[in-house]
Amino acid sequence: MSEERVTVAVSDGVADVRLNRPEKMNALDPAMFSAIREAADAVSADASVRAVVLSGEGRAFCAGLDFASFQAMDDAGERRAASGELLAREAESRANAAQRVAWAWHEAPMPVIAAVHGVAFGGGLQMALGADVRFVAPDARLSIMEGRWGLVPDMAGTQLLRRLARLDVVKELTYTARIVHGAEAVEVGFATHVSPEPREAAVALAREIAGCSPDAVRAAKRLLNQSVELDVGAGLALEASTQRSLIGTANQLEAVRANLEKRPPVYADPA
């Protein structure tokens, strides 16, 4: 990964992905943008990965955009080139390059669990929202911070927020950039659980998921992600076709056999 801005370690089907710019509270500069996308692409392409834990080293999950690093670029050259790269659409995704820092975790075929401590501001919050499940520390601080800088959330935040929280709550917190803490983050829909040790809790859940049929888990993620975009008829049809695609497959039969034989299942990696 770019200058080890993100580290990835895979063990027993769980990918431990850590933002690794602790001296800057994992703030997003161009190298961090690239490294996060590279990490998401790498774990998404690894059939042995059955769950991902996404966290940050040091004092925070991610403090958001590193404005100083962008302002330090040459306005006539490097800065403009970086902006163009961040806005370029990528063929494999509906999201542009900046949006993929968050959206790539939503699109990853396996579940992604974010462990949030310290702060998750602006782009950092949007990245956490791209995960399927979020554990937050009781004193974690989360904010849709863009309004403070005269901007709007533009790293897939509007698409992710509307799936997780009431629209009036999203509007209030977007307009004001108000900071919410652990328990309130769960209450408003930004987080799933409060935990004094969010990374440990995320790893425990990831290991539990890694013990399930990867075919069923991946199919469930695809089905549930698409459910919010489809009308009832299309959603029911997709549910039925997804189930048909699983019945009788090797991993589905192994799940049945393991349950009947009262033993741990042994699943093959997805094709």
GUGU-367091 format. One record per residue: x negated, y, z negated of N, C-alpha, C in turn; residue in three letters; chain. Coordinates in pm, whole numbers. Atoms other than C-alpha are relative to their C-alpha. Last residue first. Layout:
N
[node [X; Y; Z]; [X; Y; Z]; [X; Y; Z]; ALA; A],
...
***
This chain:
271
[node [67; 11; -130]; [1540; -1928; 671]; [-31; 139; 53]; ALA; A],
[node [-85; -27; -116]; [1618; -1866; 307]; [-79; -9; 129]; PRO; A],
[node [-3; -141; -37]; [1376; -2026; 60]; [91; 19; 120]; ASP; A],
[node [94; -38; -105]; [1473; -2376; -48]; [10; 149; 26]; ALA; A],
[node [-49; -60; -123]; [1650; -2428; -378]; [-113; 27; 98]; TYR; A],
[node [124; -32; -72]; [1568; -2666; -660]; [41; 50; 138]; VAL; A],
[node [3; 15; -145]; [1861; -2677; -902]; [-138; 35; 56]; PRO; A],
[node [26; -127; -68]; [1807; -2729; -1276]; [-3; -21; 151]; PRO; A],
[node [143; -29; -10]; [1970; -3051; -1394]; [-20; 136; 66]; ARG; A],
[node [40; -76; 120]; [2319; -3152; -1508]; [-152; 21; -6]; LYS; A],
[node [107; 77; 64]; [2362; -3415; -1233]; [-56; 69; -124]; GLU; A],
[node [-53; 133; 34]; [2697; -3271; -1127]; [-103; -82; -77]; LEU; A],
[node [-105; -14; 102]; [2568; -2914; -1145]; [52; -136; -44]; ASN; A],
[node [65; -38; 125]; [2246; -3001; -962]; [102; 15; -112]; ALA; A],
[node [69; 117; 57]; [2438; -3187; -691]; [-62; 33; -136]; ARG; A],
[node [-100; 98; 45]; [2677; -2898; -630]; [-68; -118; -68]; VAL; A],
[node [-69; -59; 114]; [2401; -2637; -615]; [102; -98; -57]; ALA; A],
[node [89; 15; 115]; [2196; -2867; -388]; [64; 59; -126]; GLU; A],
[node [-12; 139; 45]; [2493; -2889; -151]; [-92; -26; -120]; LEU; A],
[node [-133; 14; 62]; [2504; -2509; -131]; [20; -142; -52]; GLN; A],
[node [2; -59; 133]; [2128; -2495; -77]; [135; -8; -69]; ASN; A],
[node [85; 75; 92]; [2137; -2743; 208]; [2; 58; -141]; ALA; A],
[node [143; -26; -23]; [2434; -2585; 383]; [-82; -71; -109]; THR; A],
[node [69; 112; -64]; [2774; -2754; 360]; [-146; 25; 30]; GLY; A],
[node [-47; 135; 33]; [2974; -2441; 288]; [-78; -105; 80]; ILE; A],
[node [74; 59; 111]; [2766; -2124; 321]; [35; -146; -24]; LEU; A],
[node [141; 11; -37]; [2873; -1996; 664]; [-84; -67; -109]; SER; A],
[node [17; 111; -95]; [3235; -2075; 585]; [-147; -20; 35]; ARG; A],
[node [-14; 126; 74]; [3217; -1851; 277]; [-21; -120; 93]; GLN; A],
[node [119; 17; 82]; [3081; -1564; 482]; [5; -132; -77]; THR; A],
[node [107; 47; -89]; [3354; -1610; 741]; [-130; -21; -77]; SER; A],
[node [-26; 138; -44]; [3624; -1591; 474]; [-114; -54; 86]; ALA; A],
[node [10; 90; 116]; [3481; -1281; 306]; [17; -146; 42]; GLU; A],
[node [142; 16; 28]; [3429; -1112; 642]; [-22; -93; -118]; LEU; A],
[node [56; 85; -104]; [3793; -1175; 735]; [-149; -25; -24]; ALA; A],
[node [-43; 137; 27]; [3909; -1037; 402]; [-56; -97; 103]; LEU; A],
[node [69; 47; 119]; [3703; -723; 452]; [36; -144; -34]; GLY; A],
[node [138; 32; -39]; [3821; -675; 809]; [-77; -55; -119]; ALA; A],
[node [-1; 114; -93]; [4184; -697; 699]; [-140; -43; 38]; GLY; A],
[node [-33; 124; 70]; [4135; -475; 394]; [-8; -120; 93]; VAL; A],
[node [-138; 3; 44]; [3953; -196; 578]; [31; -138; -56]; ASP; A],
[node [-97; 70; -83]; [3576; -207; 579]; [141; 20; -50]; LEU; A],
[node [-8; -66; -131]; [3306; 31; 450]; [112; -56; 87]; GLU; A],
[node [-46; -138; 17]; [3330; -47; 77]; [18; 71; 134]; VAL; A],
[node [-141; -6; 42]; [3321; -422; 142]; [52; 143; -11]; SER; A],
[node [-88; -34; -111]; [2999; -398; 342]; [144; 22; -43]; GLN; A],
[node [42; -128; -58]; [2772; -382; 38]; [96; 45; 110]; ASN; A],
[node [-43; -109; 89]; [2977; -654; -133]; [-44; 135; 52]; LEU; A],
[node [-146; -9; 4]; [2947; -897; 159]; [46; 119; -84]; LEU; A],
[node [-48; -51; -130]; [2578; -835; 222]; [150; 25; -5]; ARG; A],
[node [42; -140; -11]; [2501; -872; -150]; [47; 60; 132]; LYS; A],
[node [-84; -82; 87]; [2712; -1188; -177]; [-39; 147; 10]; ALA; A],
[node [-129; -14; -67]; [2538; -1342; 125]; [93; 88; -82]; ALA; A],
[node [17; -93; -112]; [2199; -1273; -33]; [132; 23; 74]; ARG; A],
[node [25; -134; 55]; [2308; -1433; -360]; [-14; 102; 113]; VAL; A],
[node [-124; -54; 55]; [2466; -1735; -189]; [-20; 142; -50]; ALA; A],
[node [-95; -19; -110]; [2162; -1804; 28]; [128; 65; -51]; ASP; A],
[node [30; -125; -71]; [1923; -1742; -259]; [94; 25; 117]; PRO; A],
[node [20; 26; -143]; [2099; -2009; -466]; [-29; 130; 73]; SER; A],
[node [-124; 29; -72]; [2051; -1906; -829]; [-30; -25; 148]; CYS; A],
[node [-37; 140; 19]; [1734; -1931; -1037]; [127; -40; 71]; GLY; A],
[node [92; 82; -79]; [1600; -1604; -898]; [28; -148; -15]; ALA; A],
[node [-46; 0; -139]; [1910; -1431; -1036]; [-86; -91; 86]; ILE; A],
[node [-127; 74; -2]; [1814; -1532; -1390]; [53; -10; 142]; GLU; A],
[node [33; 142; 11]; [1456; -1422; -1328]; [126; -86; 0]; ARG; A],
[node [56; 43; -127]; [1578; -1084; -1204]; [-34; -149; -3]; ALA; A],
[node [-111; 17; -93]; [1798; -1044; -1512]; [-51; -50; 135]; LEU; A],
[node [-81; 113; 46]; [1503; -1107; -1744]; [116; -26; 95]; ALA; A],
[node [71; 123; -35]; [1280; -876; -1538]; [82; -122; -41]; VAL; A],
[node [-12; 18; -145]; [1536; -594; -1561]; [-68; -129; 44]; ALA; A],
[node [-138; 41; -29]; [1567; -634; -1938]; [18; -27; 149]; ALA; A],
[node [-14; 137; 47]; [1187; -625; -1975]; [141; -53; 29]; GLU; A],
[node [73; 87; -92]; [1170; -314; -1757]; [15; -146; -42]; ARG; A],
[node [-67; 21; -128]; [1452; -140; -1945]; [-75; -93; 95]; PRO; A],
[node [111; 49; -81]; [1311; -192; -2295]; [53; -30; 140]; GLU; A],
[node [122; -62; 54]; [1539; 11; -2524]; [-125; -42; 76]; PRO; A],
[node [87; 96; 66]; [1823; -90; -2290]; [-121; 73; -56]; SER; A],
[node [102; -67; 79]; [2125; 100; -2158]; [-82; -108; -69]; VAL; A],
[node [22; 34; 140]; [2313; -86; -1887]; [-100; 96; -62]; HIS; A],
[node [-79; 119; 32]; [2461; -25; -1541]; [-6; -32; -149]; THR; A],
[node [76; 113; 53]; [2345; 326; -1462]; [95; -113; -36]; ALA; A],
[node [135; -3; -54]; [2466; 624; -1258]; [-82; -121; -42]; PHE; A],
[node [18; 92; -111]; [2833; 543; -1320]; [-138; 0; 63]; GLY; A],
[node [-38; -66; -125]; [2942; 836; -1537]; [-21; -89; 122]; VAL; A],
[node [-139; -46; 2]; [2950; 631; -1858]; [42; 60; 133]; GLU; A],
[node [-86; 117; -17]; [2625; 450; -1783]; [145; 44; 12]; VAL; A],
[node [27; 49; -134]; [2441; 778; -1732]; [83; -124; 30]; ALA; A],
[node [-87; -72; -92]; [2615; 909; -2044]; [-23; -44; 144]; GLU; A],
[node [-137; 45; 19]; [2450; 635; -2249]; [95; 71; 94]; ALA; A],
[node [-29; 141; -18]; [2102; 697; -2105]; [146; -40; -9]; GLY; A],
[node [87; 94; 68]; [2090; 1076; -2078]; [55; -141; 11]; HIS; A],
[node [-73; 94; 84]; [2249; 1319; -1834]; [-101; -100; -57]; VAL; A],
[node [70; 123; 36]; [2077; 1628; -1695]; [90; -86; -88]; ILE; A],
[node [6; 31; 142]; [2294; 1894; -1530]; [-69; -135; -23]; ARG; A],
[node [130; 64; 24]; [2208; 1981; -1169]; [-18; -36; -148]; ALA; A],
[node [67; -57; 117]; [2517; 2209; -1185]; [-142; -49; -20]; THR; A],
[node [-5; -146; 4]; [2679; 2162; -842]; [-89; 57; -110]; TYR; A],
[node [75; -52; -114]; [2561; 1802; -805]; [-3; 152; -4]; THR; A],
[node [142; 19; 27]; [2672; 1704; -1157]; [-89; 46; 115]; LEU; A],
[node [44; -81; 114]; [3016; 1856; -1110]; [-151; -11; -20]; GLU; A],
[node [0; -142; -38]; [3059; 1712; -761]; [-51; 86; -115]; LYS; A],
[node [113; -23; -90]; [2954; 1362; -866]; [-9; 147; 37]; VAL; A],
[node [120; 5; 84]; [3198; 1373; -1158]; [-125; 28; 85]; VAL; A],
[node [2; -124; 76]; [3481; 1485; -928]; [-122; 7; -92]; ASP; A],
[node [44; -112; -82]; [3391; 1209; -681]; [-3; 129; -79]; LEU; A],
[node [-115; -77; -46]; [3410; 935; -940]; [-48; 125; 73]; ARG; A],
[node [-60; -90; 97]; [3087; 736; -959]; [120; 71; 60]; ALA; A],
[node [27; 35; 140]; [2914; 440; -796]; [76; 84; -101]; LEU; A],
[node [-32; 141; 23]; [3005; 423; -428]; [-4; -35; -148]; ARG; A],
[node [-145; 16; -16]; [3023; 802; -391]; [44; -144; -20]; ARG; A],
[node [-75; -52; 113]; [2674; 831; -540]; [150; -27; 12]; LEU; A],
[node [12; 91; 114]; [2513; 601; -283]; [86; 47; -117]; LEU; A],
[node [-61; 129; -33]; [2636; 787; 25]; [-2; -95; -120]; GLN; A],
[node [-145; -20; -11]; [2565; 1129; -124]; [71; -130; 33]; THR; A],
[node [-71; -16; 127]; [2225; 1019; -248]; [149; 14; 14]; GLY; A],
[node [-110; 96; 4]; [2096; 886; 84]; [85; 15; -125]; ALA; A],
[node [69; 128; -11]; [1773; 1086; 35]; [101; -113; -20]; MET; A],
[node [12; 39; -141]; [1938; 1421; 112]; [-81; -127; 19]; ASP; A],
[node [64; 132; -4]; [2070; 1551; -221]; [-1; -52; 143]; PRO; A],
[node [-98; 105; 27]; [2153; 1919; -157]; [-74; -134; -2]; VAL; A],
[node [-11; 108; -100]; [1917; 2215; -180]; [115; -93; -35]; LEU; A],
[node [-76; -53; -113]; [1885; 2553; -356]; [22; -101; 111]; GLY; A],
[node [95; -51; -99]; [1606; 2428; -582]; [72; 54; 124]; TRP; A],
[node [86; -95; 70]; [1828; 2379; -888]; [-98; 66; 97]; ARG; A],
[node [-65; -130; 6]; [2082; 2220; -657]; [-84; 106; -69]; GLY; A],
[node [25; -81; -120]; [1838; 1939; -581]; [61; 139; -7]; GLU; A],
[node [73; -123; 28]; [1831; 1806; -939]; [-8; 97; 118]; MET; A],
[node [-6; -38; -142]; [2093; 1534; -923]; [-59; 141; 5]; ILE; A],
[node [-65; -121; -52]; [1976; 1449; -1273]; [-1; 3; 151]; SER; A],
[node [-32; 14; -142]; [1871; 1160; -1494]; [71; 126; 47]; LEU; A],
[node [-68; -120; -49]; [1699; 1174; -1833]; [16; -12; 151]; ARG; A],
[node [28; -34; -139]; [1603; 851; -2011]; [83; 120; 42]; ALA; A],
[node [41; -140; -13]; [1641; 865; -2389]; [-38; 38; 142]; ASP; A],
[node [-96; -90; 66]; [1844; 544; -2422]; [-33; 147; 16]; PRO; A],
[node [35; -19; 141]; [1626; 371; -2161]; [99; 96; -64]; ALA; A],
[node [60; -128; 36]; [1802; 286; -1837]; [-31; 1; -149]; VAL; A],
[node [17; -7; 145]; [1878; -49; -1671]; [-69; 132; -31]; PHE; A],
[node [94; -92; 63]; [2006; -11; -1314]; [4; -15; -153]; ARG; A],
[node [-25; -10; 144]; [2168; -276; -1093]; [-106; 93; -57]; VAL; A],
[node [-130; 62; 26]; [2197; -301; -714]; [43; 16; -145]; ASP; A],
[node [5; 134; 59]; [1915; -55; -648]; [141; -52; -24]; ALA; A],
[node [6; 99; -108]; [1964; 239; -412]; [-8; -142; -51]; GLY; A],
[node [-137; 31; -42]; [2076; 449; -709]; [3; -100; 114]; LEU; A],
[node [-57; 93; 97]; [1722; 427; -847]; [142; -40; 40]; ALA; A],
[node [65; 128; -18]; [1590; 587; -528]; [56; -104; -96]; MET; A],
[node [-57; 61; -120]; [1850; 863; -552]; [-63; -136; 29]; GLN; A],
[node [-131; 55; 31]; [1745; 930; -911]; [60; -69; 122]; LEU; A],
[node [19; 114; 89]; [1382; 967; -809]; [131; -65; -40]; GLY; A],
[node [28; 118; -80]; [1480; 1186; -515]; [-26; -124; -84]; GLY; A],
[node [-5; -22; -143]; [1634; 1433; -756]; [-20; -127; 79]; GLY; A],
[node [-54; -126; -48]; [1523; 1350; -1108]; [3; 1; 152]; PHE; A],
[node [-33; 34; -139]; [1471; 1012; -1270]; [74; 121; 55]; ALA; A],
[node [-90; -77; -84]; [1299; 1091; -1598]; [22; -68; 134]; VAL; A],
[node [47; -136; -23]; [1145; 896; -1883]; [101; 79; 81]; GLY; A],
[node [38; -61; 128]; [1257; 538; -1834]; [-51; 140; 31]; HIS; A],
[node [21; -145; 3]; [1444; 366; -1552]; [-35; 45; -142]; VAL; A],
[node [24; -23; 142]; [1426; -4; -1470]; [-44; 145; -15]; ALA; A],
[node [85; -112; 38]; [1578; -65; -1127]; [-8; 9; -152]; ALA; A],
[node [-36; -47; 133]; [1710; -406; -1023]; [-97; 110; -39]; ILE; A],
[node [104; -88; 52]; [1708; -500; -655]; [50; 57; -133]; VAL; A],
[node [-34; -101; 100]; [1915; -794; -530]; [-123; 77; -48]; PRO; A],
[node [-11; 55; 135]; [1790; -966; -212]; [38; 109; -100]; MET; A],
[node [-91; 115; 2]; [1852; -870; 149]; [21; -61; -137]; PRO; A],
[node [82; 119; 23]; [1708; -519; 108]; [90; -123; -14]; ALA; A],
[node [-2; 91; -115]; [1959; -271; 251]; [-81; -127; -21]; GLU; A],
[node [-140; 38; -22]; [2029; -93; -79]; [10; -104; 111]; HIS; A],
[node [-29; 93; 110]; [1656; -96; -153]; [144; -46; 7]; TRP; A],
[node [65; 128; -27]; [1589; 51; 192]; [25; -101; -111]; ALA; A],
[node [-92; 89; -73]; [1848; 322; 125]; [-63; -137; 28]; TRP; A],
[node [-109; 51; 84]; [1641; 493; -145]; [81; -108; 71]; ALA; A],
[node [62; 19; 131]; [1304; 552; 24]; [103; -50; -101]; VAL; A],
[node [31; 142; 18]; [1498; 498; 348]; [-73; -27; -131]; ARG; A],
[node [-113; 71; 60]; [1652; 844; 316]; [-32; -147; -29]; GLN; A],
[node [-13; -43; 139]; [1316; 1009; 379]; [111; -77; -70]; ALA; A],
[node [115; 48; 77]; [1253; 802; 693]; [9; 41; -146]; ALA; A],
[node [126; -54; -46]; [1601; 849; 839]; [-111; -40; -97]; ASN; A],
[node [58; -107; 81]; [1884; 614; 752]; [-128; 52; 63]; ALA; A],
[node [-77; -121; -25]; [2095; 410; 997]; [-62; 120; -70]; ARG; A],
[node [-85; -48; 108]; [1821; 149; 987]; [79; 121; 46]; SER; A],
[node [-59; 111; 74]; [1617; -72; 1220]; [98; 44; -107]; GLU; A],
[node [-92; 83; -77]; [1555; 197; 1480]; [70; -105; -83]; ALA; A],
[node [67; 127; -23]; [1407; 452; 1244]; [101; -98; 59]; GLU; A],
[node [-86; 115; 22]; [1526; 811; 1259]; [-75; -126; 37]; ARG; A],
[node [-13; 86; -118]; [1258; 1078; 1227]; [88; -121; -32]; ALA; A],
[node [-133; -14; -59]; [1324; 1322; 945]; [22; -90; 120]; LEU; A],
[node [-102; 33; 99]; [1032; 1223; 724]; [141; 5; 58]; LEU; A],
[node [3; 145; 27]; [795; 1211; 1019]; [111; -38; -96]; GLU; A],
[node [-52; 71; -116]; [896; 1559; 1134]; [4; -149; -22]; GLY; A],
[node [-144; -20; -5]; [849; 1697; 787]; [61; -73; 117]; SER; A],
[node [-61; 83; 104]; [504; 1539; 764]; [150; 15; 2]; ALA; A],
[node [8; 139; -44]; [402; 1687; 1099]; [66; -92; -102]; ALA; A],
[node [-101; 19; -103]; [527; 2031; 993]; [1; -145; 48]; ARG; A],
[node [-131; -4; 62]; [328; 2015; 672]; [109; -26; 102]; ARG; A],
[node [-26; 120; 79]; [12; 1896; 845]; [140; -1; -59]; GLU; A],
[node [38; 131; -51]; [15; 2158; 1116]; [48; -114; -86]; GLY; A],
[node [2; 8; -146]; [119; 2521; 1101]; [-25; -141; 52]; ALA; A],
[node [-130; -23; -59]; [228; 2525; 741]; [1; -21; 151]; ASP; A],
[node [11; -107; -98]; [-97; 2366; 627]; [133; 17; 70]; ASP; A],
[node [34; 37; -137]; [-7; 2150; 332]; [-7; 123; 90]; MET; A],
[node [145; -8; -20]; [-23; 2284; -22]; [-41; -36; 142]; ALA; A],
[node [36; -140; -21]; [352; 2354; -21]; [-148; 16; 29]; GLN; A],
[node [-49; -42; -131]; [420; 1982; 30]; [-38; 145; 30]; PHE; A],
[node [76; 69; -104]; [194; 1877; -255]; [45; 41; 139]; SER; A],
[node [133; -58; -11]; [337; 2144; -485]; [-80; -66; 112]; ALA; A],
[node [-2; -120; -84]; [694; 2038; -416]; [-140; 57; 21]; PHE; A],
[node [117; -76; 42]; [635; 1688; -550]; [-11; 122; 91]; ASP; A],
[node [91; -50; -103]; [986; 1555; -494]; [-113; 82; -61]; LEU; A],
[node [-56; -62; -119]; [1146; 1362; -777]; [-108; 52; 94]; GLY; A],
[node [-40; -138; 25]; [1018; 1300; -1130]; [58; 71; 122]; ALA; A],
[node [41; -86; -112]; [1011; 923; -1085]; [57; 140; -22]; CYS; A],
[node [-34; 76; -121]; [1040; 637; -1336]; [-44; 80; 122]; PHE; A],
[node [-127; -25; -68]; [858; 825; -1607]; [22; -99; 113]; ALA; A],
[node [-103; -60; 86]; [582; 826; -1868]; [137; 10; 65]; ARG; A],
[node [20; -123; 75]; [336; 588; -1704]; [124; 47; -73]; GLY; A],
[node [107; 3; 100]; [417; 335; -1435]; [-5; 133; -74]; GLU; A],
[node [107; -97; -13]; [753; 336; -1260]; [-102; -16; -110]; GLY; A],
[node [24; -82; 118]; [1005; 60; -1201]; [-114; 97; 27]; SER; A],
[node [58; -128; -44]; [1168; -154; -932]; [-16; 89; -123]; LEU; A],
[node [-6; -95; 112]; [1235; -521; -1018]; [-76; 124; 44]; VAL; A],
[node [102; -104; 9]; [1312; -727; -708]; [25; 82; -126]; VAL; A],
[node [-46; -120; 70]; [1503; -1055; -674]; [-118; 95; -13]; ALA; A],
[node [-143; 18; 26]; [1481; -1372; -464]; [60; 114; -81]; ARG; A],
[node [-47; -95; 101]; [1143; -1313; -301]; [151; -13; -15]; VAL; A],
[node [16; 58; 134]; [1017; -1627; -123]; [53; 92; -109]; SER; A],
[node [-109; 94; 30]; [1165; -1512; 209]; [-12; -62; -138]; ALA; A],
[node [57; 116; 68]; [930; -1212; 216]; [112; -94; -44]; ASP; A],
[node [41; 99; -99]; [1053; -962; 478]; [-51; -129; -62]; ALA; A],
[node [-118; 40; -77]; [1249; -754; 228]; [-32; -110; 99]; SER; A],
[node [-77; 96; 81]; [948; -755; -7]; [125; -46; 76]; VAL; A],
[node [76; 122; 28]; [721; -605; 260]; [84; -100; -80]; ALA; A],
[node [5; 84; -120]; [974; -355; 398]; [-69; -133; -29]; ASP; A],
[node [-136; 50; -26]; [1050; -217; 53]; [1; -92; 121]; ALA; A],
[node [-32; 101; 101]; [680; -191; -27]; [137; -60; 23]; ALA; A],
[node [81; 119; -29]; [602; -12; 299]; [33; -112; -99]; GLU; A],
[node [-60; 67; -116]; [891; 230; 242]; [-75; -128; 34]; ARG; A],
[node [-127; 58; 44]; [763; 305; -107]; [68; -72; 116]; ILE; A],
[node [25; 120; 78]; [408; 353; 18]; [128; -68; -45]; ALA; A],
[node [44; 109; -88]; [511; 596; 291]; [-16; -130; -77]; SER; A],
[node [-109; 34; -91]; [710; 821; 58]; [-38; -121; 85]; PHE; A],
[node [-94; 81; 79]; [430; 802; -200]; [120; -39; 86]; MET; A],
[node [57; 134; 17]; [172; 916; 55]; [94; -90; -77]; ALA; A],
[node [-6; 80; -124]; [395; 1207; 161]; [-56; -141; -15]; PRO; A],
[node [74; -75; -100]; [447; 1324; -201]; [-2; -85; 128]; ASP; A],
[node [3; 43; -140]; [715; 1191; -432]; [-77; 99; 86]; LEU; A],
[node [-66; -94; -91]; [655; 1235; -803]; [-30; -39; 145]; ALA; A],
[node [-44; 70; -121]; [544; 924; -990]; [78; 88; 95]; ASN; A],
[node [-133; 55; 33]; [519; 1114; -1319]; [65; -61; 123]; MET; A],
[node [-98; -96; -53]; [226; 1304; -1161]; [143; -47; -26]; LYS; A],
[node [48; -133; 37]; [-51; 1129; -1360]; [93; 110; 49]; GLU; A],
[node [-42; -41; 134]; [154; 810; -1336]; [-43; 140; -40]; PRO; A],
[node [62; -132; 2]; [127; 772; -959]; [28; 64; -137]; ARG; A],
[node [129; -3; 68]; [193; 402; -939]; [-72; 133; 22]; ASN; A],
[node [52; -129; -46]; [555; 329; -855]; [-124; 30; -82]; LEU; A],
[node [19; -111; 93]; [592; -35; -953]; [-53; 124; 72]; ARG; A],
[node [39; -117; -80]; [739; -327; -761]; [-9; 120; -94]; VAL; A],
[node [17; -109; 95]; [752; -660; -948]; [-58; 118; 77]; ASP; A],
[node [97; -101; -42]; [882; -909; -692]; [2; 115; -100]; ALA; A],
[node [-30; -137; 42]; [1057; -1207; -853]; [-113; 92; 46]; VAL; A],
[node [-113; -54; -73]; [1060; -1548; -682]; [38; 143; -35]; GLY; A],
[node [-122; 79; 23]; [839; -1718; -936]; [124; 62; 61]; ASP; A],
[node [20; 117; 84]; [577; -1441; -919]; [134; -68; -22]; SER; A],
[node [-110; 96; -11]; [539; -1160; -666]; [-35; -124; -82]; VAL; A],
[node [46; 131; 42]; [325; -854; -741]; [120; -94; 0]; ALA; A],
[node [-98; 108; -15]; [372; -522; -564]; [-66; -130; -44]; VAL; A],
[node [57; 135; 13]; [193; -197; -647]; [113; -102; 9]; THR; A],
[node [-99; 97; 44]; [300; 143; -515]; [-69; -135; -8]; VAL; A],
[node [-106; -83; 57]; [72; 445; -478]; [115; -88; -50]; ARG; A],
[node [-63; 67; 114]; [-203; 187; -428]; [102; 90; -68]; GLU; A],
[node [74; -40; 119]; [-383; 436; -201]; [59; -64; -126]; GLU; A],
[node [77; -122; -16]; [-110; 361; 62]; [-61; 43; -134]; SER; A],
[node [-83; -119; 0]; [0; 0; 0]; [-88; 126; 0]; MET; A],
***
